[in-house]
């Protein structure tokens, strides 16, 4: 039951905010077109750059093994690629982000107010999952299973 409520809430987050939901495809098209131009690769998209980073990650033996270690040329090249792609990403989304971040915060607050009961039910359900995990031996390591965190 809790999972279906969560799924419905997450899809409602976009669909229930017309100022964002109605033209989201157009916004992604503009973002992806910008990325393709900035990166100078036709068809390059927001999804593409994450895949390229994953594929470009050096082997474990080429990663620095401690703080202050001399970075390998592969690690340095990866960091340069990451910096380039993040700069391209920001160049294509920065203005829209800055123009609309307050609107997003308002929409999230409105959504939370309208769905307070469902959000509380999800919170209770998650607390039950954590309690059950503890009954099975979960020791409370911080992170995604930490109900307080």
N, CA, C and O of each residue as an XYZ file, in Angstrom:
596
protein
N       0.824     -1.196      0.000
C       0.000      0.000      0.000
C       0.862      1.251      0.000
O       0.608      2.180     -0.766
N       1.876      1.284      0.848
C       2.724      2.464      0.946
C       3.442      2.746     -0.364
O       3.564      3.907     -0.755
N       3.919      1.715     -1.052
C       4.638      1.912     -2.311
C       3.735      2.541     -3.360
O       4.171      3.418     -4.106
N       2.474      2.101     -3.426
C       1.582      2.679     -4.426
C       1.264      4.135     -4.098
O       1.125      4.957     -5.004
N       1.150      4.456     -2.822
C       0.929      5.855     -2.443
C       2.130      6.688     -2.864
O       1.971      7.778     -3.414
N       3.335      6.178     -2.609
C       4.549      6.911     -2.975
C       4.627      7.100     -4.477
O       4.985      8.181     -4.944
N       4.298      6.067     -5.246
C       4.341      6.177     -6.707
C       3.339      7.210     -7.194
O       3.650      8.018     -8.069
N       2.151      7.184     -6.635
C       1.138      8.160     -7.033
C       1.556      9.575     -6.675
O       1.323     10.506     -7.447
N       2.169      9.747     -5.513
C       2.617     11.080     -5.106
C       3.713     11.592     -6.018
O       3.701     12.763     -6.398
N       4.669     10.732     -6.379
C       5.769     11.226     -7.200
C       5.290     11.606     -8.591
O       5.756     12.607     -9.137
N       4.380     10.847     -9.183
C       3.872     11.237    -10.499
C       2.984     12.464    -10.387
O       2.925     13.273    -11.313
N       2.297     12.608     -9.270
C       1.446     13.778     -9.077
C       2.269     15.039     -8.889
O       1.789     16.136     -9.174
N       3.492     14.904     -8.419
C       4.328     16.077     -8.165
C       4.509     16.918     -9.416
O       4.494     18.146     -9.345
N       4.682     16.267    -10.567
C       4.816     17.004    -11.828
C       3.452     17.291    -12.425
O       3.171     18.424    -12.817
N       2.604     16.283    -12.498
C       1.315     16.435    -13.166
C       0.417     17.440    -12.457
O      -0.414     18.085    -13.096
N       0.574     17.578    -11.155
C      -0.318     18.430    -10.387
C       0.176     19.875    -10.314
O      -0.435     20.704     -9.639
N       1.254     20.177    -10.990
C       1.761     21.543    -11.024
C       1.814     21.992    -12.475
O       2.853     21.870    -13.124
N       0.699     22.511    -12.994
C       0.609     22.820    -14.427
C       1.711     23.732    -14.932
O       2.124     23.614    -16.086
N       2.196     24.638    -14.096
C       3.226     25.547    -14.578
C       4.505     24.804    -14.937
O       5.356     25.361    -15.631
N       4.669     23.556    -14.483
C       5.839     22.763    -14.836
C       5.475     21.563    -15.695
O       6.195     21.248    -16.643
N       4.382     20.893    -15.389
C       4.049     19.636    -16.030
C       3.646     19.749    -17.486
O       3.956     18.846    -18.264
N       2.979     20.799    -17.887
C       2.422     20.883    -19.234
C       3.468     21.016    -20.323
O       3.259     20.519    -21.429
N       4.575     21.665    -20.050
C       5.561     21.874    -21.111
C       6.918     21.249    -20.797
O       7.952     21.714    -21.275
N       6.901     20.197    -19.992
C       8.170     19.614    -19.567
C       8.956     19.013    -20.736
O      10.184     19.092    -20.755
N       8.262     18.413    -21.710
C       8.964     17.839    -22.871
C       9.674     18.928    -23.658
O      10.808     18.737    -24.099
N       9.020     20.066    -23.838
C       9.652     21.176    -24.559
C      10.881     21.677    -23.812
O      11.892     22.013    -24.430
N      10.799     21.725    -22.496
C      11.944     22.181    -21.710
C      13.134     21.233    -21.874
O      14.272     21.680    -22.014
N      12.867     19.914    -21.855
C      13.944     18.948    -22.043
C      14.504     19.029    -23.448
O      15.715     18.900    -23.633
N      13.652     19.240    -24.446
C      14.137     19.375    -25.816
C      15.092     20.561    -25.929
O      16.148     20.449    -26.552
N      14.728     21.693    -25.331
C      15.599     22.870    -25.359
C      16.913     22.624    -24.641
O      17.976     23.029    -25.112
N      16.834     21.955    -23.496
C      18.040     21.621    -22.722
C      18.933     20.695    -23.531
O      20.138     20.925    -23.631
N      18.352     19.650    -24.110
C      19.144     18.687    -24.881
C      19.743     19.326    -26.128
O      20.876     19.013    -26.494
N      19.000     20.218    -26.789
C      19.541     20.924    -27.959
C      20.733     21.783    -27.552
O      21.748     21.823    -28.247
N      20.600     22.463    -26.429
C      21.690     23.296    -25.922
C      22.920     22.437    -25.637
O      24.030     22.792    -26.032
N      22.728     21.306    -24.952
C      23.861     20.435    -24.643
C      24.567     19.970    -25.910
O      25.796     19.977    -25.982
N      23.784     19.565    -26.907
C      24.384     19.086    -28.160
C      25.237     20.173    -28.800
O      26.293     19.885    -29.364
N      24.778     21.439    -28.713
C      25.549     22.547    -29.279
C      26.799     22.834    -28.462
O      27.882     23.004    -29.022
N      26.657     22.889    -27.143
C      27.791     23.225    -26.285
C      28.871     22.144    -26.369
O      30.060     22.455    -26.431
N      28.460     20.894    -26.372
C      29.406     19.786    -26.409
C      29.887     19.524    -27.837
O      30.874     18.821    -28.055
N      29.175     20.101    -28.801
C      29.493     19.966    -30.224
C      29.373     18.520    -30.703
O      30.201     18.034    -31.474
N      28.305     17.834    -30.221
C      28.004     16.467    -30.666
C      26.501     16.380    -30.890
O      25.736     16.428    -29.927
N      26.059     16.252    -32.139
C      24.629     16.106    -32.411
C      24.057     14.898    -31.669
O      24.677     13.836    -31.616
N      22.880     15.077    -31.105
C      22.229     13.990    -30.386
C      22.675     13.835    -28.943
O      22.143     12.993    -28.220
N      23.630     14.625    -28.518
C      24.094     14.566    -27.135
C      22.978     15.068    -26.229
O      22.403     16.125    -26.490
N      22.658     14.320    -25.159
C      21.558     14.698    -24.260
C      22.004     14.645    -22.809
O      23.128     14.251    -22.497
N      21.100     15.049    -21.932
C      21.369     14.957    -20.502
C      21.644     13.528    -20.063
O      22.468     13.299    -19.177
N      20.967     12.571    -20.671
C      21.218     11.163    -20.350
C      22.579     10.715    -20.868
O      23.257      9.912    -20.228
N      22.975     11.231    -22.020
C      24.232     10.834    -22.653
C      25.429     11.165    -21.773
O      26.336     10.346    -21.626
N      25.439     12.372    -21.180
C      26.641     12.758    -20.448
C      26.861     11.901    -19.222
O      28.008     11.668    -18.841
N      25.801     11.424    -18.590
C      25.973     10.547    -17.438
C      26.554      9.195    -17.871
O      27.403      8.627    -17.183
N      26.089      8.692    -19.011
C      26.605      7.428    -19.538
C      28.082      7.580    -19.901
O      28.896      6.711    -19.589
N      28.420      8.680    -20.557
C      29.818      8.916    -20.945
C      30.709      8.969    -19.707
O      31.806      8.409    -19.710
N      30.253      9.630    -18.660
C      31.049      9.673    -17.425
C      31.232      8.275    -16.843
O      32.335      7.901    -16.444
N      30.153      7.511    -16.798
C      30.267      6.152    -16.258
C      31.239      5.313    -17.073
O      32.041      4.565    -16.513
N      31.169      5.438    -18.401
C      32.054      4.659    -19.267
C      33.500      5.149    -19.210
O      34.422      4.400    -19.531
N      33.700      6.395    -18.804
C      35.039      6.978    -18.784
C      35.732      6.832    -17.442
O      36.901      7.193    -17.305
N      35.031      6.312    -16.458
C      35.627      6.159    -15.133
C      36.822      5.217    -15.224
O      36.692      4.097    -15.718
N      37.974      5.659    -14.754
C      39.169      4.810    -14.835
C      39.027      3.551    -13.981
O      38.189      3.478    -13.082
N      39.854      2.582    -14.282
C      39.900      1.351    -13.491
C      40.317      1.684    -12.059
O      40.956      2.706    -11.808
N      39.953      0.823    -11.143
C      40.263      1.049     -9.729
C      41.752      1.265     -9.494
O      42.140      2.039     -8.619
N      42.579      0.588    -10.266
C      44.034      0.735    -10.097
C      44.535      2.102    -10.546
O      45.667      2.476    -10.240
N      43.695      2.860    -11.278
C      44.089      4.182    -11.759
C      43.524      5.313    -10.886
O      43.745      6.491    -11.166
N      42.800      4.943     -9.832
C      42.241      5.943     -8.926
C      43.227      6.227     -7.803
O      43.963      5.330     -7.391
N      43.256      7.457     -7.298
C      44.116      7.745     -6.144
C      43.698      6.852     -4.974
O      42.506      6.703     -4.706
N      44.656      6.266     -4.285
C      44.312      5.338     -3.210
C      44.355      5.968     -1.818
O      44.032      5.312     -0.827
N      44.749      7.219     -1.746
C      44.732      7.921     -0.462
C      44.802      9.429     -0.714
O      45.210      9.880     -1.784
N      44.399     10.182      0.287
C      44.452     11.646      0.163
C      45.883     12.087     -0.083
O      46.807     11.634      0.593
N      46.059     12.960     -1.042
C      47.373     13.474     -1.353
C      48.148     12.626     -2.345
O      49.269     12.970     -2.721
N      47.550     11.509     -2.772
C      48.238     10.647     -3.750
C      48.320     11.370     -5.089
O      47.431     12.142     -5.446
N      49.374     11.115     -5.809
C      49.538     11.688     -7.152
C      48.489     11.057     -8.069
O      48.449      9.834     -8.204
N      47.639     11.875     -8.702
C      46.599     11.304     -9.568
C      47.189     10.763    -10.865
O      48.144     11.320    -11.406
N      46.613      9.679    -11.352
C      47.045      9.127    -12.636
C      46.553     10.032    -13.751
O      45.656     10.849    -13.544
N      47.148      9.887    -14.952
C      46.693     10.701    -16.084
C      45.255     10.333    -16.444
O      44.509     11.190    -16.919
N      44.847      9.076    -16.230
C      43.472      8.661    -16.502
C      42.488      9.342    -15.548
O      41.416      9.785    -15.958
N      42.868      9.417    -14.272
C      42.007     10.077    -13.285
C      41.901     11.569    -13.576
O      40.817     12.146    -13.489
N      43.016     12.188    -13.918
C      43.022     13.610    -14.255
C      42.156     13.873    -15.479
O      41.397     14.841    -15.504
N      42.265     13.018    -16.499
C      41.440     13.174    -17.710
C      39.963     13.021    -17.376
O      39.127     13.747    -17.914
N      39.632     12.077    -16.488
C      38.247     11.889    -16.079
C      37.716     13.137    -15.376
O      36.606     13.586    -15.662
N      38.496     13.692    -14.469
C      38.070     14.893    -13.746
C      37.884     16.080    -14.694
O      36.968     16.882    -14.511
N      38.742     16.193    -15.698
C      38.595     17.260    -16.695
C      37.320     17.072    -17.515
O      36.606     18.037    -17.786
N      37.036     15.834    -17.907
C      35.799     15.537    -18.643
C      34.581     15.853    -17.786
O      33.628     16.472    -18.258
N      34.611     15.430    -16.535
C      33.511     15.695    -15.616
C      33.282     17.197    -15.460
O      32.142     17.661    -15.501
N      34.347     17.945    -15.285
C      34.245     19.401    -15.138
C      33.665     20.040    -16.402
O      32.822     20.933    -16.314
N      34.113     19.587    -17.571
C      33.606     20.102    -18.842
C      32.110     19.822    -18.980
O      31.343     20.715    -19.341
N      31.691     18.581    -18.694
C      30.282     18.219    -18.857
C      29.398     18.920    -17.832
O      28.279     19.320    -18.156
N      29.880     19.074    -16.612
C      29.100     19.801    -15.605
C      28.958     21.272    -15.979
O      27.904     21.868    -15.757
N      30.003     21.859    -16.542
C      29.919     23.257    -16.989
C      28.926     23.381    -18.144
O      28.163     24.346    -18.200
N      28.928     22.417    -19.063
C      27.969     22.425    -20.176
C      26.547     22.293    -19.637
O      25.641     23.002    -20.075
N      26.362     21.397    -18.699
C      25.050     21.199    -18.076
C      24.557     22.505    -17.448
O      23.417     22.913    -17.670
N      25.407     23.150    -16.674
C      25.000     24.387    -16.007
C      24.741     25.504    -17.023
O      23.809     26.293    -16.864
N      25.559     25.561    -18.052
C      25.354     26.580    -19.091
C      23.970     26.438    -19.716
O      23.342     27.433    -20.076
N      23.496     25.196    -19.843
C      22.214     24.946    -20.494
C      21.029     25.001    -19.533
O      19.892     25.144    -19.982
N      21.259     24.892    -18.238
C      20.140     24.915    -17.309
C      20.210     26.035    -16.277
O      19.229     26.287    -15.578
N      21.334     26.700    -16.172
C      21.525     27.684    -15.112
C      20.520     28.815    -15.100
O      19.989     29.162    -14.045
N      20.247     29.402    -16.273
C      19.322     30.535    -16.324
C      17.914     30.118    -15.907
O      17.259     30.817    -15.134
N      17.453     28.979    -16.419
C      16.120     28.489    -16.060
C      16.072     28.170    -14.573
O      15.095     28.491    -13.897
N      17.117     27.544    -14.068
C      17.186     27.225    -12.642
C      17.056     28.494    -11.805
O      16.216     28.577    -10.909
N      17.886     29.463    -12.102
C      17.867     30.699    -11.316
C      16.534     31.439    -11.429
O      16.065     32.037    -10.460
N      15.929     31.394    -12.622
C      14.657     32.080    -12.830
C      13.499     31.420    -12.099
O      12.520     32.090    -11.769
N      13.590     30.106    -11.835
C      12.418     29.380    -11.343
C      12.597     28.657    -10.017
O      11.659     27.998     -9.568
N      13.735     28.745     -9.376
C      13.942     27.976     -8.150
C      12.934     28.342     -7.069
O      12.472     27.463     -6.342
N      12.586     29.604     -6.948
C      11.593     29.994     -5.946
C      10.224     29.406     -6.274
O       9.481     29.023     -5.370
N       9.885     29.332     -7.567
C       8.621     28.720     -7.980
C       8.585     27.244     -7.594
O       7.553     26.729     -7.163
N       9.718     26.573     -7.753
C       9.783     25.159     -7.406
C       9.568     24.976     -5.908
O       8.824     24.092     -5.482
N      10.219     25.810     -5.119
C      10.043     25.717     -3.671
C       8.589     25.950     -3.283
O       8.057     25.249     -2.422
N       7.951     26.912     -3.901
C       6.535     27.161     -3.642
C       5.685     25.959     -4.041
O       4.779     25.570     -3.304
N       5.968     25.369     -5.196
C       5.209     24.207     -5.671
C       5.400     23.012     -4.731
O       4.445     22.289     -4.448
N       6.624     22.804     -4.249
C       6.878     21.700     -3.319
C       6.111     21.927     -2.017
O       5.499     20.999     -1.488
N       6.142     23.133     -1.509
C       5.408     23.426     -0.279
C       3.909     23.253     -0.469
O       3.240     22.699      0.403
N       3.370     23.716     -1.589
C       1.947     23.530     -1.882
C       1.609     22.045     -1.972
O       0.602     21.596     -1.423
N       2.458     21.283     -2.669
C       2.257     19.847     -2.807
C       2.263     19.180     -1.437
O       1.406     18.344     -1.150
N       3.219     19.542     -0.596
C       3.311     18.953      0.743
C       2.071     19.278      1.567
O       1.569     18.421      2.295
N       1.583     20.488      1.460
C       0.372     20.866      2.192
C      -0.839     20.060      1.713
O      -1.614     19.555      2.526
N      -1.000     19.941      0.386
C      -2.163     19.237     -0.173
C      -2.113     17.741      0.090
O      -3.153     17.083      0.117
N      -0.911     17.192      0.286
C      -0.753     15.749      0.424
C      -0.208     15.342      1.789
O       0.412     14.288      1.923
N      -0.437     16.169      2.793
C       0.140     15.940      4.119
C      -0.248     14.581      4.696
O       0.590     13.897      5.283
N      -1.510     14.186      4.535
C      -1.946     12.901      5.100
C      -1.227     11.730      4.438
O      -0.777     10.807      5.116
N      -1.119     11.772      3.099
C      -0.450     10.695      2.383
C       1.038     10.647      2.727
O       1.615      9.568      2.862
N       1.651     11.813      2.866
C       3.075     11.872      3.220
C       3.285     11.297      4.621
O       4.259     10.583      4.860
N       2.377     11.607      5.542
C       2.470     11.052      6.901
C       2.340      9.529      6.870
O       3.040      8.828      7.600
N       1.435      9.017      6.018
C       1.265      7.563      5.902
C       2.542      6.911      5.377
O       2.939      5.846      5.848
N       3.169      7.540      4.419
C       4.430      7.015      3.881
C       5.507      7.030      4.959
O       6.261      6.068      5.099
N       5.580      8.111      5.716
C       6.561      8.207      6.806
C       6.348      7.084      7.815
O       7.305      6.440      8.242
N       5.095      6.850      8.195
C       4.799      5.769      9.141
C       5.184      4.415      8.551
O       5.742      3.563      9.242
N       4.883      4.226      7.271
C       5.241      2.972      6.610
C       6.743      2.765      6.592
O       7.224      1.657      6.828
N       7.488      3.828      6.314
C       8.949      3.713      6.290
C       9.485      3.399      7.677
O      10.403      2.592      7.824
N       8.923      4.027      8.682
C       9.357      3.739     10.049
C       9.110      2.273     10.389
O       9.903      1.659     11.103
N       8.005      1.705      9.879
C       7.727      0.283     10.106
C       8.755     -0.586      9.383
O       9.169     -1.618      9.911
N       9.169     -0.181      8.187
C      10.189     -0.931      7.443
C      11.502     -0.929      8.224
O      12.145     -1.970      8.352
N      11.902      0.221      8.742
C      13.148      0.316      9.504
C      13.042     -0.520     10.780
O      13.991     -1.206     11.159
N      11.890     -0.459     11.435
C      11.688     -1.254     12.658
C      11.802     -2.752     12.345
O      12.424     -3.502     13.098
N      11.205     -3.176     11.244
C      11.293     -4.580     10.837
C      12.752     -4.952     10.510
O      13.216     -6.032     10.874
N      13.453     -4.064      9.833
C      14.862     -4.318      9.516
C      15.678     -4.474     10.797
O      16.563     -5.326     10.870
N      15.388     -3.664     11.792
C      16.084     -3.778     13.073
C      15.779     -5.110     13.735
O      16.660     -5.727     14.334
N      14.511     -5.562     13.628
C      14.140     -6.863     14.181
C      14.922     -7.995     13.515
O      15.183     -9.032     14.127
N      15.292     -7.775     12.241
C      16.038     -8.783     11.490
C      17.551     -8.647     11.653
O      18.310     -9.424     11.074
N      17.998     -7.646     12.450
C      19.420     -7.507     12.714
C      20.069     -6.248     12.188
O      21.270     -6.053     12.376
N      19.304     -5.383     11.532
C      19.859     -4.111     11.067
C      20.344     -3.330     12.286
O      19.623     -3.215     13.277
N      21.550     -2.799     12.218
C      22.155     -2.171     13.405
C      22.051     -0.666     13.443
O      22.573     -0.044     14.368
N      21.396     -0.058     12.471
C      21.198      1.372     12.523
C      22.307      2.176     11.886
O      22.522      3.330     12.259
N      23.016      1.597     10.934
C      24.051      2.353     10.233
C      23.417      3.574      9.575
O      22.331      3.455      9.008
N      24.057      4.749      9.629
C      23.462      5.937      9.014
C      23.355      5.767      7.500
O      24.137      5.040      6.887
N      22.401      6.431      6.926
C      22.225      6.363      5.483
C      20.772      6.254      5.117
O      19.894      6.703      5.854
N      20.520      5.651      3.969
C      19.173      5.645      3.420
C      18.171      4.869      4.272
O      16.972      5.120      4.155
N      18.604      3.940      5.121
C      17.669      3.213      5.982
C      17.464      3.871      7.327
O      16.686      3.384      8.147
N      18.151      4.971      7.563
C      18.048      5.674      8.837
C      16.791      6.534      8.813
O      16.747      7.538      8.102
N      15.766      6.158      9.580
C      14.482      6.875      9.560
C      14.633      8.317     10.016
O      13.814      9.167      9.668
N      15.669      8.599     10.790
C      15.852      9.983     11.269
C      16.678     10.809     10.310
O      16.781     12.022     10.492
N      17.255     10.217      9.323
C      18.207     10.957      8.584
C      18.030     11.237      7.190
O      18.878     11.884      6.577
